[in-house]
């Protein structure tokens, strides 16, 4: 079976939230949205999870700890650009990569 990888998009400002709290760190059912997303990904037997961070990077990294590798999107230039930031982690890998939003928990 081919390896499977995940990229979690968690670099945006989340200005529509009208809050000083970084969007993906807003709690839903007692834990930050991004933690819900990563917890679900961990059930999929992935080779790796790479989270793209930008605004509030340190706090997101602190929240997720060893559950993810991290890459910083210095300048927020859109979703496609965010995915490109993970290229160095996945360039020599073979398999399937899924891209998920860190601010939209799904079950």
PAZAPA-4460 file (N, C-alpha, C; in steps of 0.05 Angstrom, whole numbers, plus 32768, in hexadecimal, padded with zeros to 4 digits):
% residues 107
    n_x    n_y    n_z   ca_x   ca_y   ca_z    c_x    c_y    c_z   seq   type   mol
   8011   7FE8   8000   8000   8000   8000   8012   8019   8000     1      X     A
   800A   802D   7FF1   8018   8046   7FF0   8015   8055   800A     2      X     A
   8029   8065   8011   8027   8076   8028   8013   808C   8024     3      X     A
   8008   8095   803A   7FF5   80AB   8039   7FFF   80C1   804B     4      X     A
   7FFB   80D9   8042   8005   80F1   8050   7FEE   8105   8053     5      X     A
   7FF1   8117   8066   7FDD   812C   806A   7FEA   8147   806D     6      X     A
   7FDE   815B   8061   7FE6   8177   8065   7FCE   8185   8072     7      X     A
   7FD2   8191   8089   7FBE   81A0   8097   7FC3   81BE   8093     8      X     A
   7FAF   81CC   8088   7FB2   81E8   8083   7FA9   81F8   809C     9      X     A
   7FBC   8206   80A8   7FB6   8214   80C1   7FC6   822E   80C3    10      X     A
   7FC9   823C   80AC   7FD9   8254   80AB   7FCA   826E   80A9    11      X     A
   7FB1   826D   80A3   7FA2   8286   809F   7F9C   8296   80B8    12      X     A
   7F95   82AF   80B4   7F8F   82C0   80CB   7F74   82BA   80D8    13      X     A
   7F61   82B2   80C7   7F46   82AD   80D2   7F38   82C7   80DA    14      X     A
   7F3B   82DC   80C9   7F30   82F6   80D0   7F12   82F6   80D3    15      X     A
   7F04   82E4   80C6   7EE7   82E3   80C8   7EDE   82DA   80E4    16      X     A
   7EF0   82CF   80F4   7EEA   82C6   810F   7EE5   82DE   8122    17      X     A
   7EF0   82F5   811A   7EED   830D   812B   7EF7   8307   8148    18      X     A
   7F0E   82FB   814A   7F19   82F3   8164   7F37   82F7   8164    19      X     A
   7F43   82FB   817B   7F60   82FC   817D   7F6C   82E0   817E    20      X     A
   7F5C   82CC   8183   7F65   82B0   8184   7F68   82A6   8167    21      X     A
   7F7F   829A   8162   7F84   828F   8147   7F6F   827B   8140    22      X     A
   7F64   827D   8127   7F4D   826E   811E   7F4E   8250   8126    23      X     A
   7F63   8242   811E   7F63   8225   8122   7F65   821D   8140    24      X     A
   7F6A   8231   8151   7F6C   822B   816E   7F52   8230   817C    25      X     A
   7F3D   8239   816E   7F23   823C   817B   7F19   8221   8184    26      X     A
   7F0F   8220   819D   7F06   8206   81A7   7EEB   81FD   819C    27      X     A
   7EE9   81E4   8197   7ED0   81D7   818F   7ECE   81BE   81A0    28      X     A
   7EBA   81BB   81B0   7EB7   81A4   81C2   7ECF   819F   81D3    29      X     A
   7EDA   81B5   81DD   7EF0   81B3   81F1   7F0C   81B2   81E7    30      X     A
   7F10   81B2   81CC   7F2C   81B3   81C3   7F2D   81C2   81A9    31      X     A
   7F45   81CD   81A2   7F47   81DE   818A   7F40   81CF   8171    32      X     A
   7F34   81DD   815E   7F2C   81D1   8144   7F42   81C1   8138    33      X     A
   7F5A   81CC   8137   7F70   81BF   8129   7F77   81A5   8137    34      X     A
   7F73   81A3   8151   7F79   818A   815F   7F65   8174   8157    35      X     A
   7F4C   817C   8154   7F37   8169   814A   7F40   815E   812F    36      X     A
   7F49   816F   811D   7F51   8167   8103   7F68   8153   8104    37      X     A
   7F7D   815B   8113   7F95   814A   8114   7F8E   812F   8123    38      X     A
   7F7D   8130   8137   7F76   8117   8144   7F68   8104   8131    39      X     A
   7F57   810F   8120   7F4A   80FE   810C   7F5E   80F3   80F8    40      X     A
   7F71   8103   80EF   7F86   80FA   80DD   7F97   80E4   80E9    41      X     A
   7F9C   80E5   8103   7FAC   80D1   8110   7F9F   80B5   810F    42      X     A
   7F86   80B4   810A   7F78   809A   8109   7F7B   808D   80ED    43      X     A
   7F87   809B   80DA   7F89   8091   80BE   7FA3   8083   80B8    44      X     A
   7FB4   807E   80CA   7FCE   8070   80C5   7FDE   807E   80AF    45      X     A
   7FE2   8098   80B2   7FF1   80A8   809F   800F   80A6   80A4    46      X     A
   801E   80A9   808E   803B   80A9   8091   8044   80C3   809F    47      X     A
   8037   80D9   809A   803D   80F2   80A7   8026   8106   80A5    48      X     A
   8026   8118   80B8   8014   812F   80B8   8025   8148   80B8    49      X     A
   8021   8159   80A5   8030   8173   80A4   801C   8189   80A6    50      X     A
   8020   819B   80B9   800D   81B1   80BE   801B   81CB   80B4    51      X     A
   800D   81D9   80A3   8016   81F3   8099   800C   8208   80AC    52      X     A
   801F   8216   80B9   8018   822B   80CC   8022   8246   80C2    53      X     A
   8015   825B   80CD   801D   8276   80C6   8018   8288   80DE    54      X     A
   8001   8295   80DE   7FF9   82A6   80F4   7FF5   8294   810D    55      X     A
   8000   829B   8123   7FFD   828B   813B   800C   8271   813A    56      X     A
   8021   826F   8129   802F   8256   8125   8038   8249   813F    57      X     A
   8044   8258   8151   804F   824D   8169   8039   8240   817A    58      X     A
   8022   824C   817B   800C   8241   818C   8001   8228   817F    59      X     A
   7FFF   8227   8165   7FF5   820F   8158   8009   81F8   815B    60      X     A
   8023   81FE   8159   8038   81EA   815C   8037   81DF   8179    61      X     A
   8034   81F1   818C   8032   81EA   81A8   801A   81D7   81AD    62      X     A
   8003   81DE   81A0   7FEB   81CE   81A3   7FEF   81B2   8198    63      X     A
   7FFA   81AF   8180   7FFB   8196   8173   8014   8185   817B    64      X     A
   8029   8193   8184   8041   8185   818D   804C   8171   8179    65      X     A
   8050   8159   8181   805B   8144   8171   8047   8136   815E    66      X     A
   802F   813F   815E   801A   8133   814C   801E   813B   812F    67      X     A
   8030   814E   812A   8033   8158   810F   804F   8163   810A    68      X     A
   8057   8163   80F1   806E   8173   80E9   8063   818E   80E1    69      X     A
   8074   81A3   80E0   806A   81BD   80DB   807B   81CB   80C5    70      X     A
   806D   81DB   80B5   807A   81EC   80A2   806D   8207   80A4    71      X     A
   807D   821C   80A2   8072   8237   80A5   806D   8244   808A    72      X     A
   8055   824F   8087   804E   825F   806F   8052   827C   8078    73      X     A
   8069   8287   8070   8071   82A2   8079   805D   82B7   806F    74      X     A
   8055   82B4   8056   8043   82C8   804A   802A   82B9   8041    75      X     A
   8012   82C1   804A   7FFA   82B3   8043   7FF1   82BC   8027    76      X     A
   7FF6   82AA   8014   7FEF   82AF   7FF8   7FDA   829C   7FED    77      X     A
   7FCA   8291   7FFE   7FB5   8280   7FF6   7FB9   8262   7FFC    78      X     A
   7FA4   8253   7FF7   7FA4   8237   7FFD   7FB9   8227   7FEE    79      X     A
   7FBA   822B   7FD3   7FCE   821D   7FC3   7FEA   8223   7FCC    80      X     A
   7FF0   823B   7FD3   800A   8243   7FDD   8010   8235   7FF7    81      X     A
   7FFC   8233   8008   7FFF   8225   8022   8007   8208   801D    82      X     A
   7FFA   81FA   800B   8000   81DE   8005   801D   81DC   7FFA    83      X     A
   8025   81EF   7FEA   8041   81EF   7FDF   8056   81F0   7FF5    84      X     A
   804F   81FB   800B   8063   81FE   8021   806B   81E2   802C    85      X     A
   805A   81CF   8028   8060   81B4   8032   8071   81A3   801E    86      X     A
   8077   81AF   8008   8085   81A0   7FF2   809F   8193   7FFC    87      X     A
   80AE   81A2   800C   80C8   8197   8015   80C4   817E   8026    88      X     A
   80AE   817B   8034   80A9   8163   8045   80A0   814B   8034    89      X     A
   8094   8151   801C   8088   813B   800D   8095   8137   7FF2    90      X     A
   80A9   8146   7FEB   80B5   8146   7FD0   80BE   812A   7FC7    91      X     A
   80CB   811B   7FD8   80D5   8101   7FD0   80C4   80EA   7FDA    92      X     A
   80AC   80EF   7FE1   809A   80DB   7FEB   8088   80D0   7FD5    93      X     A
   8080   80B7   7FD7   806D   80AC   7FC4   8054   80A4   7FD3    94      X     A
   803D   80AA   7FC8   8024   80A3   7FD5   800F   80B7   7FD0    95      X     A
   7FFC   80B9   7FE2   7FE5   80CA   7FDF   7FE6   80DF   7FF6    96      X     A
   7FE1   80F8   7FEF   7FE0   810E   8002   7FC4   811A   8003    97      X     A
   7FB9   811D   801B   7FA0   812A   801E   7FA6   8146   802B    98      X     A
   7F96   8159   8023   7F98   8174   802E   7F7E   817A   803C    99      X     A
   7F81   8182   8056   7F69   8188   8066   7F6C   81A4   8073   100      X     A
   7F56   81B0   8079   7F56   81CA   8087   7F57   81C5   80A5   101      X     A
   7F68   81D4   80B2   7F6C   81D2   80CF   7F56   81DF   80DF   102      X     A
   7F46   81F0   80D2   7F31   81FF   80E0   7F15   81F5   80DB   103      X     A
   7F13   81DC   80D1   7EF9   81D1   80CB   7EF9   81B4   80D5   104      X     A
   7EF2   81AF   80EE   7EF3   8194   80F8   7EDC   8183   80EB   105      X     A
   7EE4   816B   80E2   7ED0   8158   80D6   7ED1   813E   80E5   106      X     A
   7EBA   8131   80E6   7EB9   8117   80F2   7EAC   8103   80DF   107      X     A
***
